[in-house]
Amino acid sequence: MEERECPSGSYFVHREILDELRLDEVAQKGTWSTQPPLGERVKESLRCSVPRLKNTVQSWVPVLEWLPKYSIRENAVGDLISGCSVGIMRLPQGMACALLASLRPMFGLYTSFYPVLVYFIFGTSRHVSIGTSSLISIMVGSVTERLAPDSNFIVNGTNSSVDFDARDASRVQIACSLTVLSGILQGFPLPPPFPPKTFLGVIRCGFVVTYLSEPLIRGYTTGSACHVCVSQLKYLFGVTPARFTGPLSIIYTMVDICRLLPQTQVPELVVSLVSLFVLIVAKEINDCYKKKLPIPIPIELIVIIAATIIIHFCDLSTKHSIDVVGMIPSGLNAPQVPQASWFLEVISEAVALAIVGYAINISLGKTFALKHGYKVDSNQELVALGLSNTVGSFFQCYSVTCSLSRSLIQESTGGKTQVVGVISSVIVLITVLKIGALFEDLPKAVLSTIVFVNLKGMFKQFMDVPMLWRTNKVDLLVWLVTFLCTILFNLDLGLAISIGFSMLTVIFRTQRPRYSVLGLVSGTELYLDTESYREAKEIPGIKIFRSSATIYYTNAEMYLEALQEKSEIDIGKLLTAKNKRKEELKRKQDKEKKKENAEKKAARHLTNGAHYLKNEEKASERLNGQSRVNGAAISLTEASANGLSKGNINWAYQHDTTTVDSDSEAGFHVDDSVKQASHCGDEEEEEGRSSGARTHSIILDISTTGFVDTVTTNTLKNIFRDFGEVDVDVYLAGCQACVVEQLETAAFFSELIPKTMLFVTVHDAVIHILQKKQQRDLMRDICCNTQM
């Protein structure tokens, strides 16, 4: 390599042409490994020391790392204010979300306490607020209502009385079984010496979540918000619709609610409308003056307290039959082991809960981490969420994830660490122990309106539709399909269909990539798409072909078809024409061989006939001499006649000669037909080559290919073979090192396809071809223009 002075903004490079073999020599390619041998790694994993033990424990229990470094001066005030704000929000949201899960409100308070403490110990995000979530609650509610419907708890066989205590106890058991199973699926760390990123579970949710794109998550949460709204309409109107399951259940529920609208309980509707009005106005004030207010107005708590006081002292629950929360026992329940008998019944919903819960948690956690400049360990988050669900299930909690509204409040009010969760849990604990019973007269309609108002952020996601229409229509299609599938096929099946469709869009996009013919931009070594860049000109005789996606089994055949189309070389027609020429040439050779054999046979007959005549003449002379000596009178005429009769044998040779002549004429006629067939083959060849008749070399730019499979290897082999048979040389360029190794493993390189056909860049391949074809003038122009 040489360097020389060059003007600012430009560079000059002078080096030799590098194919793959020469590159290995110049760059000193090696097969060494940067990792120590397996034995050393095993010894290192089994080696124990105090620093190693400390790092291992801190990696499993992050609180031991950051809590000793906690700065009271910098963080205490902000965490205290934020913890109180979030704790106040947890009370109404916990009770409201419990209704979504078809459980009593006190279980929402339990869920807002135990899992938060577990996440404080094992979590790594400083700003997410773990606890109840409307989306997770509605998913849990769909399971509890399906497995423990009211019809299973009819008292005395009548339709008018339901054993609510037995029903609620059964639903709690189902919710706990579902929660512990989803926690197990989300991940349990294996003990040392296994690496920290190893998880024990039937499904590794971290792997599945990578296939949840942002449009898919936003479309899914928007569809889930619609399910939440429909499930809460019965509390707003005070009606009791029938329960539907399976596909289109939300449609059937809406139809049934519309049918029951004449039976609307007016008092409950009034309570709902008033609560909605107050909540919406207060939320808008919080948004408008959020920079001036030290903490947001706790409007949910104010509405709950006010509604409870009004209903209790006016005795509206008795006079107007307003549905209230009912008895809320004080204190905490003893831990119970979830029933494993429900596992088979809830396995599919547990998988969906594990995936959705982790996806929401990690997406919000990474968003806040990026904003505030710290790192969130996605694997540890999976462990923390799994342990929060598993431990919580023993204390009658259901599945949790982070809440967007609470997380935003936690961040905006100055929360900086996980201590916020502990402070908010203390507020929940005080409520459960001392003042929970005061909310027994709380109307369920008020809780449902709190759910409605908190879904505002999710419904704003409908604005994604016009934005995606302008930016990316494939993502728009994913959003719409996910939304519709979630609406029509419920949350679990809708999620599965949406993930499958999202993956299909990726496959289709790689299956139908953009194929380009590249041309050289004058004055550079850049090769760009000739259809996109006007100054990119093709090099005469050379076609440079590139695909925008990795070549693999789904698009390998289309790659070959596009190559023939772009290079304007139809391999099929060219091979057919070549085979015709071969057949005609073989036929001509066979005729010529037959002609040659006939000539040899005729010559042999001619020689035998001449020898026979000569012997006859000698015999006649001998007889004539004897007759003259003996005096016998023999007529000369008879002797001559006998001699001529013997000579008639030679006429047969004349006939054979005629036959040979006719064969020769036929042979010349065959030559004419061969010429005609050859001319026909040439026409087919011209048609097969189209305007690419002058193409003598093809360069395949495979720099976009990240891996090769067996189909790709065979396709490339066929390209080299087929184009080689029609006298077109094929070269590879821009191949990544990992792809070269895969090609070597697949035995791609051979005597017919040596490594010298693989070049580092397209420009190396072009210069090599021009040198090989001895196109000195064109090579001089290219080398001078690019300053090589």
N, C-alpha and C positions, 0 to 999 in steps of 0.2 A: 504494500500500500504506500502511496506517496501523497504528501501534502504540499501545497504551494500557496503562495499568496493569492488571495481572491478578493474581489470587491465585497463590500459589506452587503449582506442579504443574499449571497450566493455561495456555492461551494463547488469544488472540483474533486473528483475521485478518479484515481487511476489504479486499477487492479486487474488481476487476471479473471477470466471467466470461471465461475465456480459451479461445478456440478456437485452432486451429493458426495461422491467419493473424495473429490478434492477438498470439499468443505470439511469432511471428517479429518483430513490431514491438517488443514490450516487451523481449524478451531480446536484440534486435539480432542475429538469426541472420545469420551470414556464411558465405561459401564459401571463405574464405582457407585457406591451408595453412601449418602450422607448420614444414614442411620447406622447406629452401631449394630453389631451382629445380634441375632435373636437371643443367644445365651446372655450377652451383656444386658440386653433390655430386661430379661427375666430377673437377672440378679439385681438390676437397678430398681425394678418394681417391688422386689422383696426386701430391699435394704431399708432399714428403719433408723431414723435419727430424729433428734428433737426438732430441728427446723423442718424436716420433711413431715413429721407428724403434725406440727403446727399448721403448715400450709394445707395439708389434707383436711384437717378439721375446719379450718376457716373457709375452705372451698365448699364444704358441705353445709356449714352453718355460717352464712355471711355476717350475721349479727355480731359474731365474735370478732370480726375484723373491723367493722365500721363503728360500733358502739363505743369501744374504748377511745376512739378518736373524736367522739361527738363534742362539738363546741357549743357550750351552753350560751355563751355571749352572742354568737352569730345565729344560732338556730332556734333557741328555746322560745323566744317570743313569737316568731312566725309559726312554729309548729303548734304552739298552744292555741293561738287564734284559729289556725286552720283546723286543728283537731276538734275544737268546740263547734265550728261551723259544720264540718262534715258529720260530727256526732249528732247534731240536731237534725241533719238531713236523713241520717240513717233510720231514725225512728219512724217517720211517716212512710218512707220508701220501703223499709223492711216489712211493715204491716201490709202495705199495698201489694208488694210483690208476692207476699204469702197467699193473697187471694188469687193471684195469677197461677200459682202452683196448686190451687185447690186445697190449701192447707189453712189452718187457723193462724191469725196474725201473730201469735206469740212465737211460732216457729220461724217467722221472718226475723224477729228480734234475736232469736238464738243464732240464726244464720249470719246476722250482722255482728256477732260477738266472737265465737270460737274461731272460725276460719281467719279472721283478721289477725288474731294473736299468732296463729301458726305462720301466716305470711310475713309478719313482722320479723320472725326468727329466720326464715329461709328465703325470703324474697330479695331481689336485687334492685327493683325499681323504686324510686323515691317518691313518685307522684301518683301512681295508680291507686285507686281506692277499691280494695277487694271487698266483696260482699254480695248482696242481692242484686240481681239484674233482671229487668223485665223480659229480655229475650230468653235467658236461661230459665226463668220462672215459668214462662208459657210452655217451654219444652218439657219441663218437669210436670206441669199441670196436664199436658196431653197424655202423659203416661199414667198418672194417678187416676184420672177420670176414666181412662180406658180399662184399667185393671180393677178399679174399685168404683163402679158406677152406683148411682143411687138404687138402681133396680136390684142390686145384690143385698140390700139391707132393708127391705120392706118388712115392717112389723105386722105379724098376724095375717100375712098374705093380702093386705089391702094396699091400695095405691096412695092412700092419703097420709100415711105415717112412715117416716124413715128413721132408722136408728142412726142419728148423726154421730153419736159418740163412737160407735163401732166403725162406721164409715171413715171418720177422721183418723181413728187409730190405725186402720188398715192403710190408709193413704200415706200416713207418716212412715210406716214400715216400708212401703213401696219406694217412697222418695229417698229414704236412707239407703236402701239396697241399690237403687240407681246411682246414688251419689258415691258410694264406696267403690262401685264397679268402675265408674268413670274416673275416679281418682287413681285406681290401679292401672287403668289403661293410659292415663296421662303420664305415668312414669314413676317408677321407684328406682332409686340408685342402688346398684349392687355394691357390696362392701369391698374394701381393698383386698387384694391388689388389683382389682379391675379398674380400668380407666374411668375418670369422672363422667365421661360422655356415654357410658353404657347404661341402658335402662332395661328394667324387667317389666314386660307387659306383652299382651297379645298383639297390640298394635302400637307402633311408635308414632305417636301423634305429631311429633316434630317433623317427621318425614312427610306426612300427609298435608300439613299446614303449608308446606312450600308450594302446593298447587292451588292455594286459595289466593287468587289475585285480588287486587283492590276493587276492581269493578264487581267481582263476584261477592266479596264480603259486603260491599255497600248495597248491592241489589238484594242480598240475602237478608241483611238487617232491615231493609225497607219493607220487604215482604213479611218479615217477622213482626214488624210494627203493626202491619195491617191485621195480623192474627191477634195481636194483643188488644187492639181497639175493638175488634169484633167480640172478643171474649169479655170485654168490660161493658158492652152495651146493655147487657141484662141488668147490671146494677144501676145504670143511669136511668133506665125506663122502669125499673122495678118489675120486670117480667121474668118468666122462667121458661126459656126455650128448651126444646129437646136437644139431647146431646148426639152429635154426629161424629163418626170417625172415618178415616180413610180419605182417598182423593175426593176433592170438591166439597169437603166437609165445611169449609168456611162459606161456600156459596149456599149450602143447605141451611146453615145457621143464620145467615143474613135473611134468607127467605122466611125462615120460621119467625125471626124477630119482627120482620115487617108484618107478618100475619098476626102477631100478638100486640101490635101497636095500639089497637083499640082498648086493650086491657092495661095500658100504662098507668102506673101509680103516680098521680099528679104530685103528691108531696115529695116523693123521692126525685121526681124530675125537677121540681123547683130547687131542692137542695143541690142537685147536680149543677144546674145552670148558674146558681149563685156562686157556688164554689169555683166553677170554671171561670166565671167573670173575674172574681177576685184574684185567682191564681194567675190568669193571663195578664191582667193589669200590673200586678206586682212583679211578675217576671220581666215585663217590658221596662218597668222602672229600674230594675236591677241592671238590665242591659244598657240602658241609657246613661246611668250614673254609676257604673261600676268603677270608674276611675276616682270618683269622689267619695264613694261609700267605703268605710274601712272594712266592713264585712257585708256580704249580701243580706238582704232582708230575709229572715227564715220564714217565708210566707207559708210553706207547707205546714210547719209546726204551729204557726198562728192559726191557720184555718182548722187544723185538727182540734186544737184546744177550744177555739170558739164554737165549732160545731158540736163538740162533745158537751160543752156547758149548756148550749141552747137546747139540745135534744134531752139532756138529763133534767134540767129544771122545768122545762115546758112539758115533759112527759110525752113528747111527740112519738116516740117509738110505740107507745101503747095506744095513743089516740088515733094515729094515722098509719099504723102498721109499717113504720119505717124500719128497714132491715139494718140491724146494728151488729157490731163485732161480737158481742157476747162476752162470756166470762174469760178473763185473762189471769191465769194463776200466777201468783208471785213466786219468785225463787227459780232456781235452776234444777233441771231434772238430772237424775243419775245416769251415767253412760250406759248404753245398751249396744249389744252386738247386732249389726244389721243381719237380716235373714237372707241367707244365701239361696234359699229356695226360689227367690224371685229373679235370680241372675239370668236364667235362660229366657225369661219373659221380657227382660229389659235390655238385652245385650246390644241390639241395634240402636236403641235410643241412647245407651251409654256411650257408644262410639261417637254418635253425633254430638252429644254433650261435650265429650272430651275434646273433639276437634274444634267446635265452635268456641267453647270457653277459652281454650288456649290461643286460638287465632285472635280473638278480641283482646285478650290480655297482652299478648306480645306485640300486637300492632300499636296499641296505645302506649305501652311501655317504651318501645323504641322511638315513638314520636316525641315523647317527653325527654327521653335521654338525649336525642339529637338536639333538641332545643336548648337543654341546659348543660350539655357538654360532659356527660358521663356515659358509662357503658352498662348495658343490660345484658346479662348472660342468658341467652335463650334457653340453654339446657337447664340451668338452675331455676329459671322461671317455670319450666315444665315440672321440675321436682317440687317447687314451692306450691304450685297450684294443685298438683296431685296430692301432696300431703295435707293441704288445707281442706280438700274435699274428703279425703279418707278419715282424717282425725275428726272433722266436723260431723261426719255421718254417725259416729258413735255417740254424739251429743244431740241427735235428732235435728241436724241441719241438712239442708239440701244443697245442690250444686251451686257453686259461686264462680264469679269472674269479676273483672273490674267494671265499674259503672262510669260511663262517659261524663254524665252530669256531675257526679261527686268528684271525679278526678279533676275536672276543670275547676270546681270550687276549691279543691285542695291546692291546686297550683296557684290560682288567682289570689287566694287569701294569704299566701306567703309560706305555705308548707314546703319544707326542704328535705325532710328525711322520713323514714318509716315510722318515726315516733308519733306522727300524726295518727296513724292507725290505732296505736295504743290509747291515746287520749280519747279518740272517738269511741273506742270500745268501752272505756270507763263510763262514759255517758250512757251508753246502751245498757251496761250492767246495772247502773243505778236505777234506770227505768224499769228493768226487769225485776229487780229486787224490791223496790219500794213503791213506785208510782204506776206500774203497769195496770193495776186494777182500776185506775181512774179512767181508763179509755174504754171501758166496757160498753158505754153508750155511744161510741164513735160510729157514725153511719158508714156503711160500706160504700155508699155512693160517693162520699167525700174521698175515700181512698182511690176509687176508680178514676175520679177527676184528676187526682195527683198523677196517676199513671198516664192519663191522656196528655197532660201538660208536659210531662217529662219526655214524651215521645216527639216533641217538636224538632229536636235535632235530627232524628231519624227521618222524619217526613221532609226535612229540607234536602235530603239526598235525592229527591225527585228532580232537583235542579241539575243533577249529573247528566240527565238525558240530553238536553240541548248542548251542553258542553262536550259530551262525548260524540254527538253528531258532528260537531265541527272538527274535533281532533282525531278521533279514532273510531271508525264505525264497527270494527270487530269487537272492541271493548264495549261499545254500546250494545251490540248483539248479546254479549255475555251478560251484561247487566240486565237486559230485558228478559232473557231466557231464565236467568236465575230468579228474578222477581216473579215471573209468571209460574215457574215450577214451584216456588215456595208457596205461592198463593193456592195453586191448584192441587199440589200433591203433598201438602203439609211439610213440616220442617225437616224431618229426617230424610224422607224420600226425595224431597226437593233439593236438599243439599247434595245428596249422592248424584242425582241427575245433573245438577249444575257443575259439579266437579268433573264429571265425565264429559259434558259439553265443552267446558273450558279447555280440557286436555285435547279434545278433538280439534278445536280451533288452532292449537299449536301444531298438531299433526298436519292439518290441512295447509297451514301457512308454510311449513317445511316441505310439504308434498308438492306445492305449486309455487316454487320460488321464481325469481326473475333471472332469466338467462340472457347473457350479454356477449356481444363480440367486441373486443377491446381494440383500440387503436392508439398509436403513439402520438402524444402531444408534442409538436415540433419544439425543439430547444430544451426538452426535458427527457427524463427516463420514465415518465409517467404513462401508464396505459389505462385509458378510461373508456367508458361505454360510448360507442360511436353514435348511438341514438340519443344520448343525453348531452354530449359535448361536440360542438361543431368542429373544433380544431383537432379532435382525435381522428387520425387517419389510419386506415388499415395499411399494413406493410404488404406489398405485392407478393403473392405466393404463400403468405403465412396467415393462418386464422388463429386468433387468440380467443379462447372461449372460457367463460367464467359463470358459475352458478352462485346466487346470493345466499344459498343455504348449504348445510352439510349434506353430502351425498350418502344416502343410506337406502335400506331396502324399499322404502315406500316411494322414493322418487328416482331410483336408479334407472328404471326403464325410460321414464320421461326425460332423464338427463341425456340418454343416448339419442332419443328421438329429437330433442332440441338441438343436440350437437350436429346431427345430420341436416336439420333444417337451417341452422345458422351458418353452417359451413357450405351449404348448398351442394352437398355431396350425398347422393343417395346410394348407400352401400349396397342395397339389394339389387338395384338396376346395374350397378357397376360389376358386381360379382356375377350376375346373370350374363351380362355381355362378355365378361372374361371367360366364363365357362363355355359359352357358345363358341368363342374363338378357339378355345382348347379342343372342343369336340370336332370342329371343322378342321383344325390343324391335324388332329389325330387321324381323321378320315382321309385327309390328303396324303398323310404319310403312309397310311395303309394302302391307298391306291398306287402311290409311287413304288411301294415295296412290291405290290402285286405286278406292276408294270415291269419292274426290274427282274422279277422272277420269270415273267413271260419272255422277256428278251433273252435271258440266259438259256431258257428252254429252247427258244427258236435257234439260237446260235449253236446249241448242242446238236439239234436236228440237222442243221445245215452242214455242220462238220461231218456228221455220220454219212449224209447223202453224197457228199463230194468224195469221201474215201471209198464208198461203194462203187461209184462210177469209175474211179481210177482202177480199181481191181478188175472190173468187167472189161475195161479196155485192154489191160494186160492179158487177161484170159483169152480174148478174141485174137489178139496178135499171136499168142502161143498156138491157138487152134489153126490159124491161117498158115502159120509156118509148118505145122505138122501135115496139113492137107497138101501143101506144096511138096513136101518131102515124100509123102506116101503116094502122091499122084491122085489123090481122091478128088473128084469134081464136086466142089461145094459151091452152091450159088452164093455170090456176094450179096445179092439182094436179100436172100433169106437170113444170111448172117447179120446183115444190117438190120433186117426186121426184128430178129431176135434181140439184137443189141438195143434197139429202140424200145422194145417191149419191156426189157429190164429197166430201162431208164424211166419208165412211167412212175416208178416209186418216188422219184424226186419231185413229181408234181404234188404229191401229198405235202411236201415241205412248203411249196408255194401256197397251198391252202392255209397252212399254219401261219405263214407269214402274213397272209391276209387277215387272219384272225387277230394276230398281234397288232397289225396296223389298226384294225377296228378298235381293239382295246386301247391302243395308244390314242386314237381319236377320242374314245370315251374318256380316257384319262385327261386329256386336254380340256374336255368338256367339264369334268369334275373340277379342274382348276378354276375354270370360270365361275362355277357355282360357289366354290370356296371363296373366291374373291368377292362374290356378291354377298355371301353370308358374312364375310369379314367386314364388308362395308356396312352391312346391317348392324353388326355388333358395334362398330365405331359410332354409328348414329345413336344406338342405345347408350353407349358410354358418354357421348356428348350430352344426351338427355339426362343421364344420371348425375353428371357433374354440374349441369346447369351453367350458371355464370361462375361457378367455382372451379372451372376446368383447369385454371392455372395454379390452383392450390397444391403445393407440394409438401407442406408441413402444417401441423396443428399443434398448438400449445394449449394444454389444459391448466388453467390457473385454479388450483385447488387450495388456495390460501384460506378460504372460508370454511373448509372442511375440518371439523374438530375430532372426528373419529371415523373409522371405516369398519364395515362389517363384511361378512362373507360375500354378500350380494354385491357390494361395492367393489370388492377385490376382483370378483369374476367379471363384473361389467368393465372395469378398466382393462383387464386382460383381453376381453373380447374387442374392445376398441383398438388396442394395439394390434391385435391379429387381423381384424377386418380391414382397417385402414392400411395396414401394411400390405395386404394382398392386392390393394388397388394402387400401390406405389405412393402412399401418403405416409410420411413419417409423423409419429406422435411423440410429444414430449410433455413432461409434467413440470410445474413450476410453483414455487411458494409453498411447498409442503412443510407442515409443522413437524417438529422432531418426534412428537408422540405418534403422529400418523405414520411417519417413516418406520418407527419401531413396529407398529401394527402391521404394516405392509411386509416387513421382514419376517415377522412371526407367521404371516399367512402365506409365506413362500411366493410372494409376488414377483420378486426380482429373479431373473434367470438369464441364460445366454441370449434369449430373444428380447428380454426387457432388462438390460443392465442398469446399474445405478447411474451410469453416465447419461441416461435419458431423463434424469431428474435434476433440475437446476434450482438454485437458490431463489432467483427472481425471474420474472418474465423477460427482463432485459438481457440477462445472461443467456437465456434460451434463444432469444432473437439473434444476438450476435453470433452465437455458435452456429445457428442454421445458416446465416449469411456467409460465414467463413466456409462452412461445409459445401454450400452451393456455389462458392466462389463468385458471389455477387459483390465484387469489390467496391463498385461505385456506390451502391445502396448502403453497404456497410460503412463506407467512409462518411457518407452523409449523416447516418444515424450516430456514429461515434463522435463526429465533430459537433453535431447539434447538441448532444447531451454532455459534451466535454468529458468523455470517458478516456 
